[in-house]
Amino acid sequence: MTATEPNTLQGRRILLIIGGGIAAYKSLDLIRRLRERGGSVRVVMTHAAQEFITPLSAGAIAGAPAHLDLFDSRTEFDIGHIRLARDTDVVVVAPATADLMAKMAGGHADDLATTVLLATDKPVLIAPAMNPHMWMHGATKRNFARLAADGVVAVGPNCGEMAEQGEAGAGRMAEPLEIAAAVEALLARQHAGPLAGKHVLVTAGPTHEPIDPVRYIANRSSGKQGYAIARAAAAAGATVTLVAGPVALADPPGVKVIKVESARDMLAAAQASLPAHAAVFAAAVADWRAAEMGAQKIKKTAGGAPNLALVENPDILATIAQRKSQRPCLVIGFAAETEHVIANARAKRERKGCDWIVANDVSPSTGIMGGDRNTVHLITSEGVESWPDQTKDDVAARLVARIATALAAS
């Protein structure tokens, strides 16, 4: 244990299921990372996993023999697979191969790993790992969506080079430190945090509204504040759905992330994620889009600039805030202003029908848009609170604490 590695998993029991993929070698380091944090790790290996790493290696690092066979006479005399499924705090599947995910989604139980997964009543975290074409295949997408709907949490996959020469893209298993952080976040949610049992919906980032195949309308939002709110809500025990526009940020551990491009995509994803106890609309949604997207790249002509007709995008905040059914108990919007910040935010709260507005001055001189700090004003029916300059993580923690208090009182 080093000074930089907190004992965050002390006393926690982790069952690691290792699937049969080249990324299985990373699972040995994952065992070490989990044990460094105080966790006790038991290992189940599929038959395919044993083609990549040995049970002796996994067992030696875990400090206990790896479990291999559903019909092991040494363990099954007392229904050992049920004991494995229940005598743990979390089940981690890393790597989660395409085949293993398909079996999980279909409810198969034809070996020790899948039987344990079907029998467990504990939270399950998967770290998908496979070839990019396998990851993007429609069958894998359906299986992943089924698992998410069943409450399975995912970390990754990441983008990068594959084991196959010349192959690159999404499909690399998340790094052991990322998976360990996701385990910490998932277990933290199991404690009685102030938002335990609550579902929080968050939107973040910009939207991209296509003009032609290579151009789009957007803004300078980095998504940092929305992502910080999602992390803070998860740390407070909430089940969090984050609908994110195009950003260059890592997915928050333990959070369901839905990636979208346009405002219409974001609205559809937000509506599909309801019901929720609270919804925080931190995304900087483009107000307009091109009336017609050019089928080909628009070329310069002697006639000068083209006439670009714009139409208004759907108002996501107002649409959710004014719903007749499945309206969240608490709807919070953001107002990014460059002048008359508080007056404009007050008017926006009334116009949209939301409960709170978080307003800030995003003039270029403030450095807030894309930066790591924020100065905000919280506008409610009771008045205005002006918060001091602080990091976006601190803003998120303070806002989430207010959300928890409001939901507890409602």
N, C-alpha and C positions, 0 to 999 in steps of 0.2 A: 504493500500500500504506500503510495507516495503522497506528498503533501498536496499535490494538485488533483488528487482523485478522491472526492468525498465519499464517505461510506453510505451512499444513497440507497443501496439495496441490502443493507444489513438485515439478516433474518428472513429475507424474501426467498421463496422457493421457485426456481425457474426450471421448466421442462423444455429442453431444446430438441426439436425434431429436425434432423439433418436430412435434406433431400438429396437426390442423386444428380448433381450438376458439378461442373468444374469449380464453381464458387464454393463448394464444400470446404475447400482449404481455408477459406476465411472464417469458417465456423470454429476452427481451433482457436483463432485469435479472439473470436467473440466469447468463447467460454472463459478465456483468461480475463477479458475486460469485465465480464459480469462478476467473476469471482473477486477481482480487484475491488469492486464496489461493495463487497460484502455478501453477494448473493450466493446461494448454494445451487448448483447446476446438476441436473440429471439429463442424460442424453439418450434419445431414441434415434437409431439410424435405420433408414430404409436399406433394402438389399442393394439398390443402385448406389446409394451413398458410399457403401463399402468398396465400390470400385474406384473411388477417388481418394478416400482417406481410410485409415484402419481404425477399427474399434479400440485397439490398444492405445492409439494416439489420443482419441477423444476421451477415453476413460482415464488415461493418465493425467490429462490436463484438468478434467472435471473432478478427479479425486474419487471416482466410483465407476464400476464397470458400465459400459454402454449397453443399453437394452436393444436387442436385435430381432427377436422372434416372438410372434404372437403365441406360438405353441411351445414356449420354453417351459419344460417341466419343473425347472427350479423356481419359477415365479408364478406360473399360472395355477398352481394348486390352490391359491387364495384369490383367484381372479385378478392377477397382477395388472392387467391393462386398465381395469377400472381404478385400481389404487393409483396408478401413474396419472390417470386422467384427473383424479380428484385431489390427490395429495400434492398440490402445487398452488402457486399464486397466479401464475401466468404460463401460457404455452406459447413458445416462439418457434416458428417454422423458418429456418434459414439454412440453405436456400429453399425457397418455395418454387419448385419447378413447375412448368406448364402442366405436366402430368399430375403432380400432387395437388395443384390448385383445382384441376378438373375433377379429381376424385373427391376433394373437399366439397366442391360446389354440388356434386351429384350425390353426396351422402354415402360414398362407398366406405366399406370397412373390410378390406381384404388382406390387410397386414397389420402389424402392430401400430405403425404410425397413424394410419387412417382410422383404425379402431379407437385409439386414444382420442383423436380429434373429434370423432363422433360422440364419444362418451363424456367428454369434458364439459363442465359447467363453468369453467374459468375463462377469463378474457384470452383471446387468441391474437397474436401479432405475427404477420407474415412479412418476409423480405423476398419479394419475387426476384427471380434470376433466370434469364433465358436469352436465346437469340432474339434480336430486334424484330425479325419477321414473325417469330412465334408470339412475342409480346403484343404485336399489333394485329394479330389474327383475330377475326371476329369471334371465334370460339373462346379464345382467352379473354377477350373483352367481356363477353357474356358471363364467363365464370367469375371474373374479378368483380363485376357488378353484383353478381349473386352473393358473393362472399361479403362485400361491403354492406349489402342489404341485410345480411345475417348478423352483422355486428362485428365482423372480423376487421381488425385495424391493420393497415399496411404502412411500411416504410420503404421508400424507393418504388420502382427501380431507378437507378441513375443512368445517365448517358455516358458513353465512352467507348473505348476499343473493346472488342470481344476477343475471346480466346481464338476464334476462327480467324485466320489471316484475311485481312481486308474488310472484315465486318465491323461496323460501328453503329451506335445508336442507342436507344433506350432499351435497357435489359440487364445492365450490370447490377449485381446485388449491392445494396447499400453497404457502406463500410462498417466494420464492427463497432466503431465509436458512435456512428449514427444509430445503429440498431440498439446499442446499450442505452443511448439517450431516449429512444422511443420506448424501451422497456420501462425506464424510470418514469417517463411521462404517463404511460398507461397505468402503472401501479399507483402513481400519485392520485390518479382520478378515482381509484377504488376507495381511497380514504374519504371520510366525511367532510369534504371541502365545502365551502359556502355555496357552491353551485352544483354539488353532487345531485344527480338525478334530473338536472336541467339540460335542455338542448339549446345551444346558442348558435345562431346563424350569423356569419360575418362575410361581408364582401370586401375585396381589396384590389388595389392596383388600377391601372387604366383599362379602357376598352379600345380596341382597334376597329375602326369602321372603314372597310375597304372602298377605295375609289376605283382602282383597277387591280390587276393581279399583283402589282408590285408596290402600290402606294396605299396609304390609309390615313385617316384622321385620328389623332390621338392627343395625349397630353403628357406632362412630365412626371406623373405620379410613379413612385417607385414601389408602392405597396407595403412599405416598411411599417407604417402605423397599423394597417389592417392585420398584417401578419403578427405584429406584437400583441394585438388584442386577442387574436385566435390563440396564441401561446398562453396568454394570461388566463383566458377563460378555461382552457384545458387544465392548467395548473390549479385552478380553483375547483376542479372536479367536474366541470361540465362536459357533456358530449358536444363536440364542436364540428360544424360543417363550415368550411371556408370555400367560398366561390371566388376564384381569383382570375383576374385578367392577366395579360402577358407581363410577367415580371421575371427578374433574374434573382430569385430568392429560393432557398431550400424549403421544402415542405416542413411545416412545424410538426414535430413528433407527436403521435397520438391524435392527430387531427385529420378528419376526412377532407381532402382537398379536391375540388372540382375545377378543372381548368377550362376557361372559356376565352373567347376572342371579342365578340361584339356585345353591345348593350342588350340586344334581343336574346342572345345566348345567356347572358348573365341573369336576365329576368326569368327566363324559363328555368334555369338551374335553381334560382332562389325559390321560386314557387314550388318546384318539385321537392325542395328540401323541407318544406313546412309539413307538420306543425313545428313550431319552436317557441320556447318560453321568451326568448329575447332575440332581437335581430339588430345587428349593428352594420349600417351601410356606410363603410369607410371608403368604398371604391370611388374613384374619380371618373364617373361615366361620361362619355362624350355626349353632349347634348344633341348633336346633329349627325346625320350620315348622308352619304350621297344618295340621291333619289334613285339612280340607276348605276350599278357597278359596271364599268367598262369590261367587256369580254377580253380585250387585249390591252396592252400598255398604251396609254394615251400619248401620242407623239406631238412634238412641237410642230406647228404649222406656220405658214406665212401670215395667217389670219390672226395670230396672237394667241393669248391664253384662252383655253376652252371655257365655256360657260358651265360652271359646276352647280347644278341644282341640288339644294339640300332639303332634307325633310327632318322633322323632329323625331328623336328616339323616344321609346317608351320611358316613362318616369318610374324607375324601379322603386324608389323610396315611397312615392305617393301611392303607387299601386298596392304595395304591401300594407302601408299604414291605413289605407281606406278600404281594406277587404272587409266583406260582411262576415266571412267565416275564416277560421284558422288565422286570424290576426294574432301575431305574437302579443303577449302581455305588455312588452316594452319594445317600442320601435325607436331606434336612435339613428339619426342622420348626421352627416358631416357637411359643413359649409366651408369650402375653401374660397376665401374672398381676398380681394386686393384693395378694397376700400370700404368704409362704413361697415366694418366687420360685424359688430353686434347688431346694428339695425337691420342689416341684410339677413343675418341668421335668424333673428326674431320673426321677420316676415316669412322666411322660408319655413320655419316650424309651423306657423299658422296655415300657410298655403298647402303644405304637404300633408298635414294631419298627423305628424309623428309626435312622440312624447318628449324627446330630448333632441337637441342639436349640439354637436361639438363643432365650434367655429374656430378657425385660425386664419391668420394673415399669411398668404402664400406669395406675397410680392417677392420678386427675385432677390431683393436685398436681405430677406429674412433667412434664406438658405433652407427653409423648411421642406419645400418640395424636393424630395430626393435625399434630404439630409437625415441625420440621426437624432435630432432634437426637435421639440415642438413646444409652442406656447399656445394654449387653447383656452376657450371660454365655453363653459357648459351652460346652455340655455334650456331652462325648464319652465313649467307653468308658474313656478315659484319665484323665478328671477334669474339672475346671471351670476355665475361663479367664475372668476378669472383665476386660472391656475398659473403658477410660476413656470418659467422656462425649465424644462427637464427633458430627459431622454424620452424617446417614444415608448420604450419599455415601461418607464415610470408612469407615463400618461396612461398606458394600457392597464397597468396594475391598479391605478387609482380609479379608472373608469369601471373596470370589472368589479372592484369592491363596491362601488355605488350601485352597479347592476344587481349584485347579490343582495344588498340591503333592500333595494326596491322590490325585488321579487319575493323576498321573505315577508315583506310587509303587505304585499298585494293579496 
